Amino acid sequence: MSGKQSLIFSQEEIEAQVIAVLENMTADWELEDGGKIDTETRLMEDLAFESIDVVQLVVALEKNFERKGLPFEQLFMRDGDYVDELEVKEIVEFLHKNLQ
């Protein structure tokens, strides 16, 4: 047995941490609405995310939750195409399902 334990996160903890990661990433960006982030926030439309930002978000989330190799392709691809938009709540639901 390894010395590293799997941590269990509640949906509320995941939500708070995802929002904190996003706020940290976008702290110095010029955003409309003052950059207020909640579960309804859209990455591309509201935060002006580009593909490199998505990659940085994946890295930041893996580091934050101390988990590598999460199946993020399930989140970012549907029917063989990249999703056009993603809301914070979708990221939270994905992580809640895949971190357990």
C-alpha positions in Angstrom: 0.0 0.0 0.0 1.3 3.4 -0.9 1.9 6.1 1.7 -0.3 8.6 -0.3 -4.0 8.6 0.6 -6.7 9.5 -1.9 -8.5 12.6 -0.7 -12.3 12.7 -0.9 -13.7 16.2 -1.7 -17.3 17.3 -1.3 -18.9 19.0 -4.3 -18.8 22.3 -2.3 -15.1 21.9 -1.6 -14.4 21.2 -5.3 -16.5 24.2 -6.3 -14.7 26.5 -4.0 -11.3 25.3 -5.1 -12.1 25.5 -8.8 -13.4 29.0 -8.4 -10.2 29.9 -6.4 -8.0 28.4 -9.2 -9.9 30.4 -11.8 -9.7 33.6 -9.8 -6.0 33.2 -9.4 -5.5 32.5 -13.1 -7.6 35.6 -14.1 -6.6 38.0 -11.3 -4.7 40.3 -13.7 -7.0 40.0 -16.7 -9.2 42.8 -17.8 -12.6 41.2 -17.4 -16.2 42.5 -17.6 -18.3 42.2 -14.5 -15.1 42.7 -12.4 -14.2 39.1 -13.0 -16.8 37.7 -10.6 -16.7 33.9 -10.9 -19.4 31.5 -9.9 -20.9 28.2 -11.1 -22.6 29.8 -14.0 -19.4 31.5 -15.3 -18.5 30.4 -18.9 -14.8 29.9 -19.6 -14.8 31.2 -23.2 -17.6 33.8 -23.2 -17.2 35.3 -19.7 -13.5 34.7 -19.0 -12.2 35.0 -22.6 -10.4 31.7 -22.3 -8.3 30.5 -25.3 -7.0 27.0 -25.8 -3.7 27.7 -24.0 -5.7 28.9 -21.0 -7.6 25.6 -21.0 -4.3 23.7 -20.9 -3.1 25.9 -18.0 -6.3 25.3 -16.2 -6.0 21.5 -16.5 -2.4 21.7 -15.1 -3.5 24.0 -12.2 -6.4 21.8 -11.3 -4.3 18.6 -11.3 -1.7 20.4 -9.1 -4.4 21.8 -6.8 -6.1 18.4 -6.3 -2.8 16.5 -6.4 -4.1 14.2 -9.1 -2.5 13.5 -12.5 -4.0 11.8 -15.5 -7.7 12.8 -14.9 -9.7 12.1 -18.1 -10.1 15.7 -19.1 -10.8 14.7 -22.7 -14.3 13.6 -21.4 -14.9 17.2 -20.3 -13.5 19.0 -23.3 -14.6 16.8 -26.1 -18.1 15.6 -27.1 -18.9 13.4 -30.2 -15.3 13.8 -31.4 -15.3 17.6 -31.4 -14.0 20.1 -28.9 -16.8 21.8 -26.8 -17.4 25.4 -27.7 -18.2 26.5 -24.2 -17.8 25.2 -20.7 -19.4 26.4 -17.4 -17.7 26.2 -14.0 -20.4 23.9 -12.8 -19.5 21.4 -15.5 -15.9 21.4 -14.4 -17.0 20.9 -10.7 -19.3 18.0 -11.7 -16.5 16.4 -13.7 -14.1 16.6 -10.9 -16.6 15.4 -8.3 -17.1 12.3 -10.4 -13.5 11.7 -11.2 -11.8 12.5 -7.9 -13.7 9.9 -5.9 
